[in-house]
Amino acid sequence: MNYILFDDKSWDNLLPLTFTRPVCEVRSGILTIKEKWEKHLNVKMSYFTQEYLQVKYKLNIEEENILISGSVIPNTGLLKDLENLNLNEALVKNNKIIAVKLDQQSVSNFDYTDINKYNKKDYTKDIIEITWPWDIFRLNGENIKSDFNLLTKDRKSAKLSTTNNVLGKEDIFIEEGAKIEFAILNADTGPIYIGKDTEIMENSVIRGPFALCDHSVLKISAKIYGPTTIGPYSKVGGEINNSVIFGYSNKAHDGFLGNSVIGEWCNLGADTNNSNLKNNYAEVRVWNYEKERFIQTGLQFCGLIMGDHSKCAINTMFNTGKVVGVNANIFGEGFPRNFVPSFSWGGAHGFTVYGINKAFEVAEKVMERRNIKLDEVEKNIIKEIFERTSKYRLF
């Protein structure tokens, strides 16, 4: 069977994080949503996404195809129901298509909003979905636990050095090539997963659930409160609580990051801090691109949402529920406004447009450090985002 992960309304609501990726490329837990599905099904999957992203994220169509919402986290019950789908039949929950089985011709005309086009089969079991940016950290603990079980089943962890202080050793898994010395790891509060070729430097303190993905570094005396995920090829220090860094991003110095989501290719300057709780303890509101206004999150704790390629200078301060777009560059004293549009240059004193050529120049330098080239496909995606977000840059 050919499996395809499709974008639905969640793509709009997960902006700015999804400006640069399909929904299924969002990381929550140890793995991205797509990686979770591929591990469960033991297949390679393709994407049905926005037209400008489809050039990078390819679509593969075969005679029979099962399309699955990219916002849905796989579980054993759902996997069994997928096997029993007939052609033109859709699993539907809360008036949303969870999955549908289509022939080759029908895939090209697929519209997730046209539910009545298909033979509906109500899905009555519970599912977990990533539909809002704050779901990424809110559900991170549950997703770390399920990913931990998926990745470590019937496997043996690499040995942990005796220089470390450890609680809950049976819930710690170390991949080959990881270096950990003189750290404190407490897995009594949740599992701890340490990926390949990672390093945890001396005096770091970690409370699970926690995931340090492949090739990432936890710097000296880092303080990590779970549930927290550090994606691949990242460098992290300071204090972090219940946050997710997608990958290829740095928060290398002291400063607090809490209840936050940071995209790829971001850099938080030394002593950057974010607030995750309002002084009056009120429910946090954040900017929503689909509604083009601030909306309630239902949360008392919600910090920073930052899109790919954005940067901030030393001593930057972020208010509760801050949303920063793609390719923003923030600096200066004071709190910037709570919605920073993509390609913004400045801070509390005001913003100007961060030009596309300058953005290319910086991205090329940053990506070269990870031996990745900013090719024409990536540039065209960035150009499209620049155009799509121009209406927000009324400086």
N, C-alpha and C positions, 0 to 999 in steps of 0.2 A: 504494500500500500504506500502511496505517496502522500506525505503530510506537509501541509502549508500552514504557517502561522499568519493570521491576518490582523491588520489594524482596524479597530472600530472607534467608537466615541472616546475611548480612553486615550487615544493618541492626542486629541485636542486638549483633554483635561490634564495630561501629563507634561504639556509644554511648560518651560522651555527645554526640559530634558529630552523630549522626543523630536525637537527640531532637527537633530542630527542622527536619529536612529529610529527604527521601528520599535513598537512597544515591547516586543519580545526580547530586545537587546538590553532592557533595563535589568540591573543587578539588584536582587534583594535576597539575603541569605549569602551563601557562598557562590552560587552560580547565577548566570542570567536566566531569564525565563526560558529562552530557547535551549540553553544548555540543559536545563532541568528536563524538558520534554525529550531531548535527544538521548539523555541518559536512561530515562524510563522506557522509551520505545526502542532504543538501540538502532536508531536510523538518523540520517542527515535530513534536515528540514530546510525548506526555503520560505520566502517571504512574499506576502501580498501587502504592499505598503504604499506610501505616497509616491506619486509619479517621479518627483525629483530625487527621492531616495532609492527608487527601484533600480537605478543604474548601478549602484553599489551593492544593494541587497537584492540578489537575484531571485526570480520566480521560476520554479520548475513545475511544469504541468504534465501529467501523464493521463492515461485512459481513465483511471479512477483515482479520486483525490479526496482526502479528508482535510477540510479547512477548520482550524481551531483558533479561537480568539487568543491573540497574543498577550492579553492581560490576565489570562487564567493560569493559575499554578496547577500542575498535574497532581493527581492523586490516584490511588489504586482503583477506587470505585469508578472514577471517570474513564480510566483506561479501558476497563471492561465494557462500559457502555459505548465507547467509540467503536469497538470491534463489532458491535451488533447493529450499527447504522446501515440502512439501506440507501440506495441512490436517491437523491433529492429529499432526503430526510434530515431534519435539523434538531439537535438538542437545544431546547430553549429554557432559560430561567430568567424570571423577572423581566419578561418581554425583550430578552437579549439572546442572540444566537451564541451559544457556547461552542458548537461544532456543527458542521454540515458535510455531507458526502455528495460530491458532484462529479459528473463526467467532464471530459476534457473541454468541450465547448462551453459548458455552463460556468466554468471557473472564470473565464474572461469577462463574463457578464455578472459576476457575483456582486451583490450589494447587501452589506450587513444590515441595512435599515429595512429591507424588503422581506420581512419575516414571513408574510402570508404567501410568498412565492413558493415556499417549501412545505413539505409535510412535517408539521410540528410534533415534537415529542417532548413533553414537559420533563425537565430534569429536576427532581425533587430533593436530591442529596445536597449537602453543603459543599460549597466551593470557596476557594480563596482567590481574590482578584487584586491586582494592582491597578487601580483606576484613578488615583490621585497621587500627587507627588509625595504627600505625607504617608501614604500607605507603604512606601518603600522602607522607611525606618520603623513605622508602627508595627509592621508585620515581620520585621527583620529577625527577631528572636525565633519565631515559629519557623521561618524559612531556613535559618541557620541549622536548627535542629533536624529538620527533614533532609536538608542537603547533606549534613554530616552523616546521617544514617545511610543515605544513598551512596556517598563516596567511600565510606569506610567499611561497608559490609563485607565480611569474609576477608578483610585485609589486616595486616599487622603494621602498626606504627613504627617509624624509625625510633631509635633509642633517644631518650632525653638525658642530657648531661646531668650529673649529680650536683653540679654547682647551683642548680635551680631549686627554688622552694615551690612545691607542688601540692595542690589539693584536688581531689577527684581525678587521679591519674587515668582511670579507665575511660574518661570522657575527653581525653586529649589525644589528638592524632597529629603526628608530625610526618610530613612527606620528606623524601630523600633530598639531601642538599641543604636543609634548613640548619641555621646556626643560632643557638640560643644558649647564652651563658649568664649566670647571676641574675636571673629574672624571677618574678613571682607570678605563678599561673594558678588561678582559682577556677576550676571547672565544676565546683560544687554548685555554682549559680547558673551553669549552662555549659555546653560543649565548647571546646577550643580547637579550631582547625588551623594548622600552620602549613602553608603551601610549599611547593618546591623552590629551592634556591632562595629562600627568604632569610632575613636576619632580624633577630630581636636582640637589641643591645642591652648592656648591663643596666640594672636597677629599674627596668621596665616592670610595671605592675598591670596585670590583666585580669579582669573578671569576666567570665563568659556570660552569655554566648558571644563568641568572637571568632572572626575569620580573617586571617592574613593570607591573601591570595598570592599566587606564584610571583617570585622575583621582587617582592616588596620588602621594605625595611621599616622597622619600628626603632626609632632613635633613642638615645640614652635617656633613661628616667621618664619615658612616656607613661602616662596614666590613662588606662582604657577601661571604661565602664561599658559592659554589654547592655543590650545587643548591638554590636558594632561590626561593620565589615570594611576592610581595606582592600580594594580591588588590586589587580595585578600591576606591577611596575610603578608602585607608589612609594613615597617616603613620608613618614608621619612621625610627629613628635608632639609634646605638650599634653593637654587633657582633652579627651574625646568621650562623649557619652551618647549612646543610642544613635549612631550616625552611619551613613553609607557613603563611601567614596568609590565611584564606579571603576576607576583605574587610570593609570598614566598621569596621576595628579600628585601634587606635593602640599603637605602642611608640615613642613620640616622642623618647625620651631615651636617655642612655647606659645600658649594662647588656648582659648577654650572653643571647642566646636561641639554643639549639642543639638540633638533631635533635628539633624540636617541631612541633606543629600547634595553631594558635590559630583559634577559630571567628570568627563575625561579632559586631560590637558589643562587642568586648572592649577593655579598656584596661590596659596594663601601666605602672605608675608608674615614675618616674625611678629609675634604678639597680636595677631588678628584674633578678635573675640566676637562671638555672637551671643545675643540674648535668646533664650528659649522659653522664657516665662515673663509675662507682662507684670508690671508693678502692681496692678490691681487684680491680678490672677484671673483676668477675664479670658474668654475663649478667643483664640488667635484667628485673625483673618489673613488670607493671602491673595495675591493677584491671580486671577484666572483668565487665560487668554481667550477661551471660548466665549465667556460671558463679557469679557473686557471690563471687568470690575473686580473689586475685592470681595471674596466670599468667605463664609465661615468654614472652619476646618472641623469643628466639633472637638478640638483638642485644647488643652490648657498649656501643653508643651509643644512648641513648634519653632524651629530655628531658621536656618538658611537653606534656600533652594538655589543652586547655582548651575547654569548651563555650561556646556563644553567651551573650552578655550578662554574662560574668563579668569581674570587675575585681580588681586588686591595687594596694596602696598603694606609696609610695616605699620603696626598700630591701627589698622582699620577696625572700625566698630560697626557691627550690623545689628539693627533692631530685631525684635521678635517678628517672625513670619516674613522675612525678607526674601524677595524673588529677584534674582539676577539672571539676565538673559545670556545669550551666546556672545562670545568675543567682547565682553565688557572689560574695562580697565578702570579700577576704582582706587582712589588715593586721596590724601588730605585728611584734616581733622574733622571731627563731628560725625554725626550719623547721616549717611546718604538716605535718600527717600526709600520707601519700602518696596517700590517696584523700579528696578533699573533696567531699561530696555536694552536689547542686544545692540552691540556696536556703540556703546556709550563710553566716553572718556571723561573722567572727572570724579566728583564726589559731592559732599554736602554744599560746597561752594557753587555747584552748578556743573552741567555736562556739555560737552560738544560731541560731534559725531566722530567715532573711531573709524577712520577710512578703511575701505576694503583692502587697498594695497598694503597699508601698514599692518592690518590683521594677517594678511598672507605672509608678510615678512617675519612676523613674530612666530606664527604657527610653524613655519618652515624650520626656524631655529630650534624651537621647542621639540618638535617631532624628530629632528635629526639626532637629538641627544638619546633617543630610544631607537635609533637606526630605522626610522620609518619616514618615508617620503610623502610630502604633501603633493599628491598628484592632481591631475586635471579633474578627476572625478570628485575628489574632496573639495577642490576649489569651486567647482560648479555648485556643490551643495551649500557651501558658505555664501556664494553669490546669491543663491535663491533665498537663503535665510535673511541676508541683508535687505533684499527687496521686500520680502514678506513682512519684515518688522519695521519698515521705514515709517509707517504711520504713528508709531509710538515715540519716535525721536523728534519731538516738536520742541527743540531747544532754541 
